[in-house]
Structure formats: C-alpha cells, structure tokens
Amino acid sequence: MKFYDCQTAPSPRRVRMFLAEKGVELETEQVDLGAGDQFSEEFRRVNPDCVVPALVLDDGTCLSEAIAICQYLEELHPEPPLFGTSPVERACVSMWNAKIEQQGLWAAADALRNYAKSFRGRAVSGLDSYEQIPELAERGRRRAERFFHRLDEQLADRPFVAGNNFSVADITALAFVDFAKWVKLEIPEDAGNLRRWYEEVSKRPGAAA
C-alpha cells in the first residue's frame, strides 16, 4: 500500500492521526498542494478527483476519502477500536463524525477557501475551478463558531465526542478545531467542556501526526 499525504492539509492529517493511534506505518508520498502536484498527470492517474488523502492498495484500488481509508484500516488493524465496539456505539461514532465534517470542517473550509487570496479560482477542492463567494466565507465562519458551542454541549457529560471511548469522531473533531485556527477561530472562552477535551486529546500520540 501507498499513502498519498500532504502535511499541511486537515483531511490527510486525520488519516495520520488514525495510523498513529493504531501504531501502523505506511509507505507515504507527499503531494505538495501549494505547488499544484495534485493536478499533475502522475497524481491524476492515482486519484482523478485531484485531492488527498489517497490510499492505493496492493491490487491498485484507490481509496480517496479520509473516513473510507480509516474504515479500511480499522478492518485490517481492529485494535484499538476507533469506530466503536457495539452497534449503538458504532452508530454514534458515525453520526458524530458526519456532524463534525458537515457542520465543522466544511464550514471552516468555506471560510478559508472563499476568503484567502491563495484560493482564488480554487474555492472548491478538486479538478474544476470555482470562484470565491465572500458570503460563503462569512457564513462558514458563523457556522464554525456555532459548532464550537455544539461540541461543548455534547462534551458536557461524556469524556469523548461519541461517548466514553476515544474514536475517529474525536480525530475529526481535533482536526476541525486546529483547522479553524487558519481562519482565526479559537475555542470560545465559555466553552469549558470543549477546552477540557481539547487539552486532553492534544496529548494523545496521534495529535502530533
């Protein structure tokens, strides 16, 4: 297998954190998004969507979504379990991972990609060009700010996002909180539960990945 990564991007970081929690190492190739390596003919043969992360299996199959890659790795390396161990726990992990992606990560991405000069003409990741929409940047900031409080509420009576056990939902949440800093959004002062959680998970082996 070969893992296609970019050290500066939040989505491949989620896979790196997952691998670190599992204690698994993969052959890795860096894709420099700033230099446009994702649009090269070589990488387009790997992933026609021109995004990272991507994991190419020994049979040539390409998995190109962070959560799909993590699910595959979970099957190969089930310990420690990061997708839950019971039907209800697995469902809660999947539900919260989706909420964090949709309401957190994607909101922060809208805020960044529709504002930063480096993303002019590249407001949406992938092969096609899309112009920035300033209103989406502002809406993204508001949504991300609101989601900080939603996470804080969720963490009021549990140690981790989806329950009593660390999971891939916490990995996605950590990626969101750190990514939001790119648009100068920090954990609000009144979000004590989220701050407690962030300080604890930031000490885990995967956090530095």
N, C-alpha and C positions, 0 to 999 in steps of 0.2 A: 504494500500500500504506500501511497504517497499523499501527503497532506499539503495543500496549497494554502499559504498563510499570508497575512500582512500584519506586521507588528503594531501598526497604528490604528487598525480598524476594529470596531467593537464586536462584530459578528464572529470573525475567526478567533478573537480572544475568548469567546465563550467556549469554543472547542478546546483551546489550550488549557483553560481552567478545568474543564471536564477531564482532559487527559491527565493533568496534574493530580486531581483528586483520585483518579484511578491508578496513578503510578505507571502510566503507559507512555512510551515514547514511540514516535513515528518518524519515518523519513519525511523531511519537510523541505519545501521550496518556497522562498519568499517571493511574493508578487508585489512590486512597487506600484501602488495605485496612483501615487502622485506623479510618477513618470509615465503612466498610461500603459503599464505592462499588461493590464487586464484586457486590453484591446489588441494585443499582438496576435498574429496568426497562430503562433505556437500555443498561447493560452486559450484562444477561441476553439482550438481543437480539443482542449481539455474540457472547457465549460463554455458553450456558445452564449450563455447569459452574461458572460464577462464580469462575474462577481466572485468574491471569495467570502467564505471558505469553500474549498472543494476537496473531496477525498476520492482519489482514484484507487479502486480495488484491484486486486491482482488479475481479475478477469476483464478489466477495462471499464467496468461500471463506474460512473462518476456520480457521487452524492454531493449536492451543491447547496444544501440548506443546513444551517448550524444544527437545528434540532434533529434533522434526519441523520446527520453524521453522529450526533450523540446517541441517538436511539440505536444505531447500528453498533456503535462501540459498547453500549450497555449490554447488548446481546453477546458480544464476544468476551466482555470483562464484567460480569454481573456484580462483582464485589469491589468496593462498597456500592450498594444500590443507590442510584441517584434519580430514579424515576418512580420510586415508591415500591412497597412490598405487598400491598393488598389492593384489591380492586378500587376501593374508595380513595386510598392514598394515591394510587396512580392517576386516578381521575382528577383529584385535586391538584396534583403536580402539573398535569397537562393543562388544566383550566387556568391556573395562575401563570404558567409560562406564557400562555397565549395572551392573557390580560397584560402582562408586562411588555410583551412585544408590541401589542397593538396600541396600548394607552401610554406606554413609557418610551420604549426605544424608537418606535416610528414617529412619535411626536417630537422627540429630541432631534431625530434625523431631519424632519421637516424644518425645524427651527434652524438647523445648521445649513442644510443644503439649499434652502431658499433665501439665505442671507449672505453667507460667506462668499467673497469675491472668487475664491479658488473653485467654486462650484458653479460659476456662471455657465449656462448652457448644459450643466450636468446636475440639475436639481433632483433627478431620479437616477439611482444607480442602474447600471446595465448598459447595453449597447446603444440604445436610442438616446437622442439628445432632447432635453426638455428645459425650457427657460424657467428661471426663478419666478416665484409668485410671492411677493413680500407679505401678503396677507396670510399665506400659509406659514411663513416663518413666525409671525406673531401668534397665530393660533396654536402652532406647535409648542411655543414657549408656555402659553397658558395651560395647555393640556398636560405638559410635563410637570408644571408646577402643581397642578391639581392632583396628579398621580402620586407625587410625593406624599400628600396627605392620605391618599387612599391606601398606600403601602403602610403608612404609620398606623392607620386604623386596623389593618389586617394583622399587624405585629403586636397589637396591644395585649393579646392573651396567648401568644404562642412564640416559641423561640425562633422559628424559621417561617418563611413565607407561606409554605403549603402545610405546615403542621409542626410536629415535634422533631422531624428529621431534616437535615440539610439535603437539598435536592437541586436538580437542574434549574428549578424556578429561582432558587437563590443565586445561582450563577448568572442567570439572565438579569435578575434584579441588580446585582452588583455591577454588571456591565452597563446597565441603564444609568445608575447613579453616577458612575465615573464618566460615562459619555456625556451626561448632561452638563458636566463641568466645561465641556467645549463651548457651550453657549452661555457660560457664566451662571449656571443654575446650580445652587448648592442645597443640601438638605435644610429645610426651614428650621429656624431656632425652636419652634414649638413642636417639632416632630421628634420627640424624645425616644419613642419606640423604634423609629427608623434609624435614628442615630446610634442607639444601643446595638441594634442588629448590624449596622454597617461597621462599627468598630470591631465587633466580634468576627464577622465573616472576612474582614480585611486581614485578619491574622492567619487565615487558613492557607494551606500550601498552594491552592490554585489561584489565590488572589494576585500573586505576583507574576502569573503566567502572561 
